[in-house]
Structure formats: C-alpha cells, structure tokens
C-alpha cells in the first residue's frame, strides 16, 4: 500500500490584555476569556508556562438539548446530555504549575439508525463523511451513555532554563441500548504527553512526545423480538454488521455481533517560541501516526483480525499573543490537507482465504481551512462591544474502492456580536446575537450499485445497496442543501465574596435548510445549552 502523508498547517494568532509596559495576567474573570486561557495553556503546558495566566478554579454543571431532524441519516434525531465539570490551574511556590480537569456526564440519544456507537453522534453530525469503522444496524434505536473524562498534569522549570511538562488523559465511556436493537459498549482511552524545552533569554525551543491507546469492546445481541426468534431474511433491519469503509460492511448476522477495536496513537514533534515584552510567538510542528485494528470476536488474536485503519497527519502551528488594556483580538487559522484514513480488510474474513490477502478498500483526502477571529473592546473588565467571525472552507474526497466516489466542497461561516450590560457594580449581563450559514460550493457522487453486493460466508445479509440508498445518497442530498439560522446567547455574571465569580450562561441556535432538495429532507434543528459555573 502506498502511504500518503497528510499535512496540517495551523496558524494561530491570539491577542489579549496588557497593562502599560508590564505583562499582566489574562483577564480570566470573563467567561469567554477564561475558556480561551485554559485552551491555550493545556495545548503546550511547558511552553505556555511563560504565558501570563493567573491561577483559577472553575466548577459547574451543564446541560444540552439537541433536536436535529435536519441531519444526516446516522445522526440521532434527539440528544439530551447533562454533566458536572471542574478544571483549574494552580501555581506552587517554586513557580511550577499543577493543572487538570474532570468531566462526568450522561447523555441519551433517540432515533439513531445505521450505527450502534453513540459516542460517534457528534462526528456523524459534523463530518462530511464519518469514520469508516463502527458497528451498525439498520433500525433506529435509543441509547443511554455515561462519560468519565479525567486529565491532570504538572509543568515546571529545571535550573531556570529547562521547562518541562507531563500530562495524562484517561477517559471511560459506557453505552447501553434502551430499545431494540440493543448494544452494550465500553470505551477506554488513555494517553500521556511529555514536553521538554530549553530557554535562553527570549528564546525557547522544545520537543513533544505523546503516546495513546484506545479500546472499544462491543456486543450486540438480538436473538428474539417480543419472544419471536429472529431467523428470517424479513428481519434484516435488526441484523448487525461492521462498517470498514463508506458502504463496505462486514459480518451481518441475525442474532449477535461481538468485537473489539484497538487504537494506538503516536505523536511527536517540536517547537520554538519567542517572548518580547507583551508579545509571545510560538511555532510548533507535530506528526501523528495512528493505527486501529478491528477484531471480529471478543478475543484479540491475529486470526480474528478483520480490518486495519491507518491515519497519518502532520501539523504546523503558529501562534502569536499580544496584550492590550483596552481591547483583545483572538485569531486562529488552520489549514489541513492530505490523506486522513486508509482502511484495509482481510479477504479471508470474507472468503476463508488461508493466505489472508489484504485489500485496500477505503481512502479519504481532505483540504480544510478553518479561521476564527474574536475581537472585543474593553473597559473596566467589561466588553463594550465584541465580535466573532468563524469560517470553514473544506473539500473532502472519499472513495470506497469500486463502489463510491464522493466529493464535497463547502463554505460555512458564523458571525456574532456581543455586549456587556452593567446591572450593579458587581454584576452584568452579556448578550450575543449572530447568524450561521452553510453554502455548498460543489458536490458530486458516483455510486455503483452493481459492485455493492456483500458476502460474508453463510451469514444472511441485507443488500449493500440499502446502505447506498439510505445513507450515502441521503447524506449527499443533505450536503447539497443551503443551511442558515440565528445564534443567540446570554450570560449573567456576578462577583461574590472575595474572588468568587458566579456565571449562568445559555446559548441557542436554530438551523433551517434551503434549496431544491428541501422536500427530501425536512425539519429544522434546535440546540439549547446552559452552564452554571463558579470560578475563583
């Protein structure tokens, strides 16, 4: 197989707050800037030890409701979630920093068809073409999902010249089917990242190394429905299979599907940063190599290895941070191009080939430009007026060999303005209004139903063309729609005793479809979220 390296170039420019000639801490008293400071610090903790980020702890509850009938076939019509989150940065006496977060949540999905992994719901909703590997059943079902996410780290400086950091992530997720088809899944994901640098006056060079593992154990059992055993070709909606491409499906079976997916991720790279007064410049390069293996039984054995997925990505990130007392400007731009994922299957899983011949059946190429600009005029720690412009331009080509060739280019933008309204000397309300717009530039789909038959030995299998008509063609229609809708936000903030700041924030977005295919996909999407936070 010929490996093609995907190259990602990221340009990040950030501007925040300066007090005369001195560098002051970023103003994390505001809900927006607190999230921004956290995001930039945890991205490269050793390097960002030089950033003027004050200590803070933020704890709160959150909830979200999504109603999305205007969506792709594999996206749930309804998603409800709520959870508890806490995060913070704490500086020790030796100027080393401890940081971490924990996030415990529960979610429920309704009417999710052609997939049995609820943790992919966001991906199915946002991506032009989803990851090629997941278990699926045709019939829509409901699930209950539990998520436990932990992260902790330490950053410090050795002999005043060698900044370093250690970061560890651990995630545990469990999913339970509430309706037929029923599935049980457990996902364990953990990784560790190490960063070490050398600082000389205003210059800093550093290296990054990260290793991660991911494992999903899933089982699907549907022997009977209302006491009647499923053993007829008329009950194909309940059959379970495993997607290894965009239309290539392995192992449909009337009663059960057990399997394991394992993922190994390696990331390494390096960077350079320059600090001068209130200016902070950083250049980071990383390379990621990821391999995922699908085993067709609950046992990890090469004899049961049915498919392998390889992903390669290079990234170059440039960031610039400058501070101003009266305003902030935050601009991030990301360019991604190259090949994302290749899928390879073993013919013996289909044809009992003793030589275990490997075939490449899927590949994806991506060009993606993403830009975000945030600007705000400040006075006394309040936003007099603020604006945000977010733009995506993306081209994706996905090929399931001999069956599907799909290409989509789109432009999506979101623009909003916000303003703080003072209520009392210790409290204010921030109001936000904006618009979200999606414009398909070009779309094309070649689907050859004559090559869409699937055979897996003695299993009784619904025709692969069902997936083509119900998912591939349906999603292509969705991608060709113009979509537009308003974005609204409000958050109330009050300073409590000492340094405590309480925030209640709510956000709402609405999306409607336009175009000549609007009669095919109907409905409007509504998303509402609320956050209750206490920071100090």
MONOR-V429467 format. One record per run of one state. SS is the DSSP state (hx for helix, st for strand, lp for the rest). FROM is the first residue (numbers start at 0). LEN is the number of residues. If there is no record, write none. Layout:
# MONOR-V429467
SS&FROM&LEN  SS&FROM&LEN
This chain:
# MONOR-V429467
lp&0&6  st&6&10  lp&16&2  st&18&1  lp&19&2  st&21&1  lp&22&8  hx&30&13  lp&43&3  hx&46&4  lp&50&5  st&55&13  lp&68&9  st&77&14  lp&91&5  st&96&16  lp&112&5  hx&117&9  lp&126&6  st&132&5  lp&137&3  st&140&18  lp&158&3  st&161&16  lp&177&5  st&182&18  lp&200&2  st&202&19  lp&221&2  st&223&2  lp&225&2  st&227&2  lp&229&3  hx&232&6  lp&238&1  st&239&5  lp&244&4  st&248&5  lp&253&2  st&255&21  lp&276&2  st&278&17  lp&295&6  hx&301&3  st&304&19  lp&323&3  st&326&20  hx&346&5  lp&351&6  st&357&22  lp&379&2  st&381&19  lp&400&3  st&403&21  lp&424&2  st&426&21  lp&447&1  hx&448&3  lp&451&12  hx&463&16  lp&479&2  st&481&14  lp&495&5  st&500&14  lp&514&10  st&524&11  lp&535&1
